[in-house]
């Protein structure tokens, strides 16, 4: 499947942001995404999502790693697992911390698929994550001021010389818990 025709080449689009983040996560682990759409060097939005996603994963590394390994992704359950966990993540509402958790989750699943020699699923994960954002949370993102507001929020925390996680800590820790619950529920179905 070639994704090059499916991505909006607008670097401020959610689909482009998803492709950039997944590619970033794979590259961080030394992997390449064979069908990655053409991406530029990254705008402040991309760098912000990469940075805050990395911070999220670093801060909750142990819980996050345990969760992703518990999911035991296979081609037969990959989509249902993704949707179940994503829906659980937003069951109590949408906020920036949960949006970051969704990106981190998508990136982590992509890495796990490559590690399990299921690299062909990375294209699907990209599509599922981008479509989920477009259909489920894009309206909320737009109502908050769009991705520009996400960058502003992060910058305001940075100017205070603070990590965004103390203010988002309970939200993000709750997101990790929700992701774990989603993994548990997926295994039981």
Secondary structure, 3 states (H helix, E strand, C coil): CCCCCCCCCCCCCHHHHHHHHHHHHHHHCCCCCCCCCCCCCCCHHHHHHHHHHHHHHHHCHHHHHHHHHHHCCCCCCHHHHHHHHHHHHCCCCCCHHHHHHHHHHHHHHHHHHHHCCCCHHHHHHHHHHHHHHHHHHHHHHHHCCHHHHHHHHHHHHHHCCCCCHHHHHHHHHHHHHHHHHHHHHHHHC
